[in-house]
Amino acid sequence: MMKNLILIRHAKSSWNDAALSDRARPLNKRGKRDAPQMGRLLKDKGLPPDAILSSPAKRALKTAKLIAAEIGYPKQRIDVREEIYEQSPAALVELVAGLEAGWNRVFLVGHNPELTDLANRLTGSNIENVPTGGIVSVEFSASSWRECAQEGGRLALFERPPIAE
């Protein structure tokens, strides 16, 4: 069975409250609109996950929950991983290498610049920027996540939220 890693950058966050820590920043109005739209896009493309892993940052977890609601994935099964927040691409590659063998498609909800770097590292692409709410799907021919992390895969999908009117 082919492995598929779907990298999702959290939707647009709010900077309204300067007193909030980076980790506590919520989604803004556009983010709350974009995240469900991206969930519907994933559902329409027939890409249900075996697991959703999310950064513990409020904006990332809310993005993961909004997407989960759209695709019918139980929100309580979202796996919050501390190592997705403010980590090096190398640490994220290690995370991918250690994913559970029985999972064939995993959503990883995180942050930039790490997600753009990880997407480029795994696909050999030259994506300049995964925008907020952006989705990058990487398909691997390897059968183990460790091999996927080492050998990389191909860029199968790169989607951005629709531009607001």
Helices and strands as residue ranges (DSSP letters): E 3-9, G 22-24, H 29-44, E 51-54, H 58-71, G 75-77, E 79-80, G 82-84, H 89-97, E 105-110, H 114-123, E 135-140, H 145-151, E 154-159
